């Protein structure tokens, strides 16, 4: 919407208008398959529609809407691969895994993301944006999980430093993989989306942008606790049906996702940061 385009319809919606593109994302989806995570004793909380499932949907969608002519449409399209992978590690942390154990699945997360990029290049993509992960140590969901840790250290924005340092290492590994992919495909624009620094920019400028200083890390929709977030009573579940009066003054919508206004400002930051790299026609 910040680009002046309508929201993309879900790819599985019947008789939808896909003239501006399609959305294959699923809330709570993971980069790794359910089978992989179960083998690491990490249970899927919301959906089994992992990244590989979404790629299958994409392949089927292209066959149905453009058949043999897909390449000429896709060469001028922008593909957004993620942000994904954050749920994989958050599920593990929620289920009591120490960070060092969760860290061991990160190389496989990155491997799956890069495999997905290769797949869409095979479809005909020439402009690809691969976002890193947000500093979710600033989010109500992670801050709530950390509340009972006596060793928790917070930064100047009251974000959990241990978790955000972990996210930095995750993002660094992803950036390295993207750099190697760019060397392999020099004629294709594969851009890293710096969600991490975009979010910290938003925090630093939140009050000037119209957000309430008192609610920067409080969920608009939720119930209970210091951050208005309780896992078994999260937004949308029974007992947590009400949202705040004015979501535009909040950064966090439900503890793990941003409000529309916050997403809008981050989109503007990202456009300024990345647009020159995407070689888009004017």
Beta strands, then each sheet from edge to edge (+ up, - down):
strand 1: 78-80
strand 2: 127-131
strand 3: 189-193
sheet 1: 1+ 2+ 3+
end
